[in-house]
Amino acid sequence: MKIPNYDPNFVTTTDYKQGHPSMPTYVFRMLICGPSNSGKTNILLHMLYELLEYDKVYLFSKNLHQNKYQALLQDFATRIDPEVG
C-alpha cells in the first residue's frame, strides 16, 4: 500500500528503496511495543532475516541474553566481515 507524504517540505534526496512490498519504501525508524509474549521479538527477527534491507541495526533490549538475540548476534558475526565491523 502506497502512503503519500503530506509534508509540503518533503524531498526525496536518495534513490534508496526497500526491496519488499510490505515494508515502507524509504528509510524509516520503528518502535515495536506490546505486552509480554505478544510476538515482538519474532516479528523483529522475521523483518531482519526476511523483509528488510539494511546497513545498520541498533538493537535496544532489556535482556539481550535471550536465546533469540544470541542466535541473531551469532548469525551477524558469521555474515559480517571483521574488518568492517
C-alpha positions as CSV (number, residue, x, y, z in Angstrom):
1,M,0.0,0.0,0.0
2,K,1.5,3.3,-1.0
3,I,1.1,6.1,1.6
4,P,1.7,9.6,0.4
5,N,3.8,12.0,2.4
6,Y,1.7,15.1,3.2
7,D,4.7,17.2,4.4
8,P,5.0,20.0,1.9
9,N,8.8,20.3,2.6
10,F,9.4,16.6,2.0
11,V,12.0,16.0,-0.7
12,T,13.4,12.6,-1.6
13,T,17.2,13.0,-1.6
14,T,18.1,9.4,-2.0
15,D,17.4,6.6,-4.5
16,Y,17.2,4.1,-1.6
17,K,14.1,1.9,-1.5
18,Q,13.2,-1.2,0.4
19,G,13.0,-4.3,-1.7
20,H,10.0,-5.9,-0.1
21,P,6.5,-4.6,-0.9
22,S,5.2,-4.9,2.7
23,M,7.9,-2.6,4.1
24,P,8.0,1.2,3.9
25,T,9.5,2.5,0.7
26,Y,12.1,4.9,2.2
27,V,14.4,4.9,5.2
28,F,12.4,4.7,8.4
29,R,12.5,4.3,12.2
30,M,10.3,1.9,14.1
31,L,9.3,1.2,17.6
32,I,7.8,-2.2,18.4
33,C,5.6,-2.2,21.5
34,G,3.4,-4.8,23.1
35,P,2.8,-6.9,26.2
36,S,4.9,-9.9,27.1
37,N,4.5,-12.9,24.8
38,S,2.8,-10.8,22.1
39,G,5.5,-11.7,19.4
40,K,7.6,-8.5,19.4
41,T,10.9,-10.4,19.1
42,N,9.6,-12.8,16.5
43,I,8.3,-10.0,14.2
44,L,11.6,-8.2,14.6
45,L,13.6,-11.2,13.7
46,H,11.4,-12.0,10.8
47,M,11.9,-8.5,9.5
48,L,15.6,-8.7,9.9
49,Y,16.0,-12.1,8.3
50,E,13.5,-11.8,5.5
51,L,12.0,-8.4,4.8
52,L,14.4,-5.6,5.4
53,E,17.5,-4.4,3.5
54,Y,19.7,-2.5,5.9
55,D,23.2,-1.2,6.5
56,K,23.0,-0.6,10.3
57,V,20.9,-2.1,13.1
58,Y,20.6,-0.5,16.5
59,L,19.1,-3.0,18.9
60,F,18.0,-2.0,22.3
61,S,16.6,-4.6,24.7
62,K,16.0,-5.1,28.3
63,N,17.7,-8.5,28.0
64,L,20.0,-9.3,25.1
65,H,20.8,-12.7,26.7
66,Q,17.7,-14.3,25.3
67,N,18.3,-17.2,23.1
68,K,16.7,-15.5,20.1
69,Y,19.0,-12.5,20.4
70,Q,22.1,-14.6,20.9
71,A,21.3,-16.6,17.7
72,L,20.8,-13.3,15.9
73,L,24.2,-12.0,17.1
74,Q,25.9,-15.2,16.1
75,D,24.3,-15.1,12.7
76,F,25.5,-11.5,12.2
77,A,29.0,-12.5,13.4
78,T,29.2,-15.1,10.7
79,R,28.0,-12.8,7.9
80,I,29.9,-9.6,8.7
81,D,33.5,-9.1,7.7
82,P,35.5,-8.5,10.8
83,E,37.4,-5.6,9.2
84,V,34.1,-3.8,8.6
85,G,32.6,-4.5,12.0
